[in-house]
């Protein structure tokens, strides 16, 4: 098995003590995560937790009229389905695969048992939840106060941090749905970045050519989230 497909490629699983990981290994199920897969619907009951390896999952809030906005993205640094071991076992948001790949799936019973042992697992997961809350809070601020250009820069950088390359497969329409803005706004913002030589976009394929410039054009929201995540998950 190649390295990226090992459970420890997920940062949370990789941070566990050997005995803790050993107790979970028999229950971890390696699963494909195709682009567009819905892991759970808003209001649905959670039965599994997902540990992304080389995929990205978007957490979206969907309004009554069908419009949506992304509240967080999760990749190899975290997990999907925190409500399952926090006691609620339901969620108010939609979880959909934004960038296809693979993950490890874990049923509710073993995850709850390990969480309540109050070991490394418990500590790491609480830190991750704090990092996730920071991301959700900063995303809300960014969506309210910053331009579509800055939001797109933030979104691209956060996505790149969770991938092993500088390329993303995502249409402008899907990006607009994630950001909760009009497609025309994303088209204009992406066009500016392309003319500056920062990205190359063609038929749903985005390649970041100049990450330092992308970071320069981004608002402070990306740096705030990255700094806190790195501090908590080091």
C-alpha positions as CSV (number, residue, x, y, z in Angstrom):
1,X,0.0,0.0,0.0
2,X,1.4,3.4,-1.0
3,X,2.1,5.9,1.8
4,X,-0.7,8.3,1.1
5,X,-3.3,5.6,1.5
6,X,-2.1,4.6,5.0
7,X,-4.5,5.7,7.9
8,X,-1.7,7.8,9.4
9,X,-1.8,10.0,6.2
10,X,-4.7,11.7,8.1
11,X,-3.1,14.0,10.6
12,X,-5.5,13.2,13.4
13,X,-5.0,9.4,13.1
14,X,-1.3,10.0,12.7
15,X,-1.1,11.9,16.0
16,X,-2.6,9.0,18.0
17,X,-0.5,6.9,20.4
18,X,0.2,3.4,19.0
19,X,-2.2,1.6,21.3
20,X,-5.0,4.0,20.5
21,X,-4.5,3.7,16.8
22,X,-4.2,-0.1,17.2
23,X,-7.7,-0.2,18.8
24,X,-9.2,1.7,15.9
25,X,-7.4,-0.1,13.0
26,X,-9.7,-3.1,12.9
27,X,-12.7,-0.8,12.4
28,X,-11.3,1.6,9.8
29,X,-12.7,1.1,6.4
30,X,-10.8,2.4,3.4
31,X,-13.4,4.0,1.0
32,X,-13.4,5.9,-2.3
33,X,-14.7,9.5,-2.1
34,X,-15.8,10.5,-5.7
35,X,-16.3,14.2,-6.5
36,X,-19.9,15.2,-5.5
37,X,-20.6,12.4,-3.1
38,X,-22.9,13.6,-0.3
39,X,-21.7,12.1,3.0
40,X,-24.7,13.4,5.0
41,X,-27.6,15.7,4.6
42,X,-28.7,18.6,6.8
43,X,-30.7,17.2,9.7
44,X,-29.7,13.6,9.0
45,X,-28.5,11.1,11.6
46,X,-24.8,10.5,11.6
47,X,-23.6,6.9,11.6
48,X,-20.0,7.2,10.5
49,X,-17.0,9.5,10.9
50,X,-14.7,10.1,7.8
51,X,-11.0,10.7,8.0
52,X,-10.0,12.2,4.6
53,X,-6.6,11.1,3.2
54,X,-6.3,12.8,-0.2
55,X,-9.8,14.3,-0.7
56,X,-11.5,17.5,0.4
57,X,-15.0,17.7,1.9
58,X,-17.0,20.9,2.0
59,X,-19.4,21.6,4.9
60,X,-22.3,23.7,3.5
61,X,-25.3,25.4,5.0
62,X,-28.3,25.2,2.7
63,X,-31.2,27.7,3.0
64,X,-34.9,26.9,2.4
65,X,-34.7,28.4,-1.1
66,X,-31.9,25.9,-2.1
67,X,-29.1,28.4,-2.0
68,X,-26.0,27.5,-0.1
69,X,-22.7,28.7,1.3
70,X,-19.6,26.9,2.5
71,X,-18.9,27.2,6.2
72,X,-15.7,25.1,6.3
73,X,-13.6,22.6,4.3
74,X,-12.0,19.5,5.7
75,X,-9.1,17.5,4.4
76,X,-6.3,15.3,5.7
77,X,-6.0,17.5,8.8
78,X,-9.3,16.6,10.2
79,X,-12.5,14.5,10.2
80,X,-16.1,14.7,9.1
81,X,-19.0,14.0,11.5
82,X,-17.9,15.6,14.8
83,X,-21.6,15.5,16.0
84,X,-21.4,11.7,16.3
85,X,-18.9,11.7,19.2
86,X,-20.1,15.0,20.7
87,X,-23.4,13.5,21.7
88,X,-25.8,15.2,19.2
89,X,-25.5,12.5,16.4
90,X,-27.2,15.0,14.0
91,X,-25.9,18.0,12.0
92,X,-27.4,21.1,10.6
93,X,-25.1,21.2,7.5
94,X,-24.5,19.3,4.3
95,X,-21.2,17.5,3.7
96,X,-20.2,16.9,0.1
97,X,-16.9,15.8,-1.5
98,X,-15.3,18.9,-3.2
99,X,-12.2,17.2,-4.4
100,X,-12.3,13.4,-5.0
101,X,-10.0,10.9,-3.4
102,X,-10.1,8.5,-0.5
103,X,-10.9,8.5,3.2
104,X,-11.1,6.1,6.1
105,X,-14.6,5.5,7.5
106,X,-15.3,4.6,11.1
107,X,-18.6,3.5,12.7
108,X,-20.0,5.3,15.8
109,X,-19.4,2.7,18.6
110,X,-15.6,2.4,18.5
111,X,-15.1,6.2,18.0
112,X,-17.3,6.9,21.0
113,X,-15.5,4.4,23.2
114,X,-12.0,5.8,22.3
115,X,-13.1,9.4,22.8
116,X,-14.3,8.6,26.3
117,X,-11.0,7.0,27.3
118,X,-9.7,10.6,27.7
119,X,-6.3,9.9,26.1
120,X,-4.4,11.4,23.1
121,X,-7.4,10.7,20.9
122,X,-9.6,12.8,23.2
123,X,-7.1,15.7,23.4
124,X,-6.4,15.8,19.7
125,X,-10.0,15.8,18.7
126,X,-10.9,18.6,21.0
127,X,-8.0,20.7,19.5
128,X,-9.3,19.9,16.0
129,X,-12.8,21.0,17.0
130,X,-11.3,24.3,18.2
131,X,-9.5,24.7,14.9
132,X,-12.7,24.0,13.0
133,X,-14.6,26.5,15.0
134,X,-12.0,29.1,14.2
135,X,-12.3,28.3,10.5
136,X,-16.1,28.6,10.6
137,X,-16.0,31.9,12.4
138,X,-13.4,33.4,10.1
139,X,-15.3,32.1,7.0
140,X,-18.4,33.9,8.2
141,X,-16.5,37.2,8.7
142,X,-14.8,36.8,5.3
143,X,-18.1,36.2,3.5
144,X,-19.6,39.3,5.1
145,X,-16.8,41.8,4.8
146,X,-14.4,40.8,2.0
147,X,-14.6,40.9,-1.8
148,X,-15.3,37.9,-4.0
149,X,-11.7,38.3,-5.2
150,X,-10.4,37.9,-1.7
151,X,-12.8,35.1,-0.9
152,X,-11.6,33.1,-4.0
153,X,-8.0,33.6,-3.0
154,X,-8.7,32.3,0.5
155,X,-10.7,29.3,-0.8
156,X,-7.9,28.4,-3.3
157,X,-5.2,28.6,-0.6
158,X,-7.2,26.5,1.9
159,X,-7.9,23.9,-0.7
160,X,-4.3,23.7,-1.8
161,X,-3.2,23.1,1.8
162,X,-5.3,20.0,1.8
163,X,-4.0,18.6,-1.5
164,X,-0.7,17.1,-2.6
165,X,-0.4,19.2,-5.8
166,X,-1.1,22.8,-7.0
167,X,-4.1,21.6,-9.2
168,X,-7.8,21.6,-8.4
169,X,-10.7,20.2,-10.5
170,X,-13.6,22.5,-9.9
171,X,-16.0,24.5,-12.1
172,X,-16.7,28.1,-11.6
173,X,-20.3,27.3,-10.9
174,X,-19.4,24.9,-8.1
175,X,-17.0,27.5,-6.6
176,X,-19.8,30.1,-6.7
177,X,-22.1,27.6,-4.8
178,X,-19.4,27.1,-2.2
179,X,-18.8,30.8,-1.7
180,X,-22.5,31.7,-1.8
181,X,-21.9,34.3,-4.6
182,X,-23.0,34.7,-8.2
183,X,-21.1,32.7,-10.9
184,X,-20.4,35.9,-12.7
185,X,-18.4,37.2,-9.7
186,X,-16.3,34.1,-9.6
187,X,-15.7,34.3,-13.4
188,X,-14.5,37.9,-13.0
189,X,-12.3,37.1,-10.0
190,X,-10.7,34.0,-11.7
191,X,-10.1,36.0,-14.9
192,X,-8.2,38.7,-12.9
193,X,-6.0,36.0,-11.3
194,X,-5.4,34.4,-14.7
195,X,-4.4,37.7,-16.3
196,X,-1.9,38.3,-13.5
197,X,-0.4,34.9,-14.2
198,X,-1.3,33.6,-10.7
199,X,-3.6,30.7,-11.9
200,X,-4.4,29.0,-15.1
201,X,-8.1,28.0,-15.5
202,X,-9.6,25.8,-18.3
203,X,-12.7,23.6,-18.3
204,X,-13.0,23.0,-14.6
205,X,-9.3,22.6,-14.1
206,X,-7.4,25.2,-11.9
207,X,-3.7,25.2,-11.7
208,X,-2.0,27.7,-9.2
209,X,1.1,29.0,-10.8
210,X,2.2,31.6,-8.3
211,X,1.2,30.8,-4.7
212,X,3.2,33.7,-3.1
213,X,1.3,36.3,-5.2
214,X,-2.0,34.5,-4.3
215,X,-1.2,34.9,-0.6
216,X,-0.4,38.6,-1.1
217,X,-3.8,39.2,-2.7
218,X,-5.7,37.3,-0.1
219,X,-7.3,38.9,3.0
220,X,-6.1,38.1,6.5
221,X,-8.7,35.4,7.0
222,X,-6.5,32.6,5.4
223,X,-3.5,33.4,7.6
224,X,-5.7,33.6,10.8
225,X,-7.1,30.1,10.1
226,X,-3.8,28.5,9.1
227,X,-1.9,29.9,12.1
228,X,-4.5,28.6,14.5
229,X,-4.8,25.2,12.8
230,X,-1.0,24.8,12.7
231,X,-0.7,25.8,16.4
232,X,-3.3,23.4,17.5
233,X,-2.5,20.4,15.3
234,X,1.3,20.6,15.2
